[in-house]
Amino acid sequence: MNDEVKVYIVDDDCDMRNSIQWLLESVNLRVCAYDSAERFLAEYSDNRPGCLLLDVRMPGMGGLRLLEYLQSMHRHLPVIMFTGYGDVEMAVRALKAGAFDFIEKTAAHQLILERVQLAMEAGKNLHLREVERTKFQQLLTQLSPREHEVMLRIIQGQPNKVIAIELGLSERTVEKHRTSVMGKTQVRSLAELIRIFYLHR
């Protein structure tokens, strides 16, 4: 059983919820199922990669509102919208709101499994990126205010001489700060520092 990723199902239709849960568990996926958006939110923690199969039409909060809420909270969970009453307008709204995919409940089991696998891969990638972002942000807190100033100028492409003049430092001091920044952020090159900074800023 895959302990890394988890598939969440939110659907008020008990038969459909159980059917999809059985399908996913038959290929050794970890599954958590909920009968409402409210129950899901009460228990969900985004410290684990995965994806969400979400019914559009439900009492209470409803699928689209839950999707929009997750997006507003920057939760890194790919969402597959699931409906028995799909139409173009609803699909467009779901995709604009950030849905990973949109499928009808009558879809073949193989199609559902394929879409879930794709969403899970996306979920793992999003999770890894978030872990890297958190780590980089923590590393940045180790920089002194002066080192942070030097780093920002390095990233902008300023040479040591220009940085030294702007900050009233010697070039040797700037070089020391530069070396310290590279060490504290655990990068091996300027290109890597720039890539990580703009990826996780």
MOGI-V206256 format. One record per backbone hydrogen bond with DSSP energy under -1.0 kcal/mol. NH is the residue of the N-H (numbers start at 1). CO is the residue of the C=O. E is the energy in kcal/mol with one decimal. If there is no record, write none. Layout:
BEGIN
nh=NH co=CO e=E
nh=NH co=CO e=E
END
This chain:
BEGIN
nh=2 co=28 e=-1.4
nh=6 co=49 e=-1.4
nh=7 co=30 e=-3.1
nh=8 co=51 e=-2.8
nh=9 co=32 e=-2.6
nh=10 co=53 e=-2.7
nh=11 co=34 e=-2.4
nh=17 co=13 e=-2.9
nh=18 co=14 e=-2.7
nh=19 co=15 e=-2.2
nh=20 co=16 e=-2.6
nh=21 co=17 e=-2.2
nh=22 co=18 e=-2.5
nh=23 co=19 e=-2.2
nh=24 co=20 e=-2.5
nh=25 co=21 e=-2.6
nh=26 co=22 e=-1.7
nh=27 co=24 e=-1.2
nh=28 co=25 e=-1.7
nh=29 co=24 e=-1.6
nh=32 co=7 e=-2.3
nh=34 co=9 e=-2.8
nh=40 co=36 e=-1.8
nh=41 co=37 e=-2.6
nh=42 co=38 e=-1.8
nh=44 co=40 e=-2.4
nh=51 co=6 e=-1.5
nh=52 co=78 e=-2.6
nh=53 co=8 e=-3.6
nh=54 co=80 e=-2.9
nh=55 co=10 e=-2.8
nh=56 co=82 e=-2.0
nh=63 co=56 e=-2.0
nh=66 co=62 e=-1.8
nh=67 co=63 e=-2.7
nh=68 co=64 e=-2.5
nh=69 co=65 e=-2.1
nh=70 co=66 e=-2.7
nh=71 co=67 e=-2.3
nh=72 co=68 e=-2.2
nh=73 co=69 e=-1.7
nh=74 co=71 e=-1.4
nh=75 co=70 e=-2.5
nh=77 co=75 e=-1.7
nh=80 co=52 e=-3.5
nh=81 co=101 e=-2.5
nh=82 co=54 e=-3.5
nh=83 co=103 e=-1.5
nh=91 co=87 e=-2.4
nh=92 co=88 e=-2.7
nh=93 co=89 e=-2.2
nh=94 co=90 e=-2.5
nh=95 co=91 e=-2.6
nh=96 co=92 e=-2.6
nh=97 co=93 e=-1.7
nh=98 co=95 e=-1.2
nh=99 co=94 e=-2.4
nh=100 co=79 e=-2.5
nh=101 co=79 e=-1.4
nh=103 co=81 e=-2.7
nh=105 co=83 e=-2.3
nh=107 co=104 e=-1.9
nh=112 co=108 e=-2.2
nh=113 co=109 e=-2.6
nh=114 co=110 e=-2.3
nh=115 co=111 e=-2.5
nh=116 co=112 e=-2.5
nh=117 co=113 e=-2.4
nh=118 co=114 e=-2.0
nh=119 co=115 e=-2.4
nh=120 co=116 e=-2.7
nh=121 co=117 e=-2.1
nh=122 co=118 e=-2.2
nh=123 co=119 e=-2.5
nh=124 co=120 e=-2.4
nh=125 co=121 e=-2.1
nh=126 co=122 e=-2.5
nh=127 co=123 e=-2.4
nh=128 co=124 e=-2.6
nh=129 co=125 e=-2.3
nh=130 co=126 e=-2.2
nh=131 co=127 e=-2.5
nh=132 co=128 e=-2.5
nh=133 co=129 e=-2.6
nh=134 co=130 e=-2.6
nh=135 co=131 e=-2.3
nh=136 co=132 e=-2.7
nh=137 co=133 e=-2.6
nh=138 co=134 e=-2.0
nh=139 co=135 e=-2.2
nh=140 co=136 e=-2.2
nh=141 co=137 e=-1.0
nh=142 co=139 e=-1.5
nh=143 co=140 e=-1.5
nh=148 co=144 e=-2.5
nh=149 co=145 e=-2.0
nh=150 co=146 e=-2.5
nh=151 co=147 e=-2.6
nh=152 co=148 e=-2.3
nh=153 co=149 e=-1.7
nh=154 co=150 e=-2.4
nh=155 co=151 e=-2.7
nh=156 co=152 e=-1.3
nh=157 co=154 e=-1.7
nh=158 co=153 e=-2.4
nh=163 co=159 e=-2.3
nh=164 co=160 e=-2.8
nh=165 co=161 e=-1.9
nh=166 co=162 e=-2.6
nh=167 co=163 e=-2.3
nh=169 co=164 e=-2.6
nh=174 co=170 e=-2.1
nh=175 co=171 e=-2.5
nh=176 co=172 e=-2.1
nh=177 co=173 e=-2.5
nh=178 co=174 e=-2.7
nh=179 co=175 e=-2.4
nh=180 co=176 e=-2.3
nh=181 co=177 e=-2.7
nh=182 co=178 e=-2.2
nh=183 co=179 e=-2.0
nh=184 co=180 e=-2.9
nh=185 co=181 e=-2.1
nh=187 co=182 e=-1.9
nh=193 co=189 e=-1.9
nh=194 co=190 e=-2.6
nh=195 co=191 e=-2.4
nh=196 co=192 e=-2.6
nh=197 co=193 e=-2.6
nh=198 co=194 e=-2.3
nh=199 co=195 e=-1.8
nh=200 co=196 e=-2.2
END
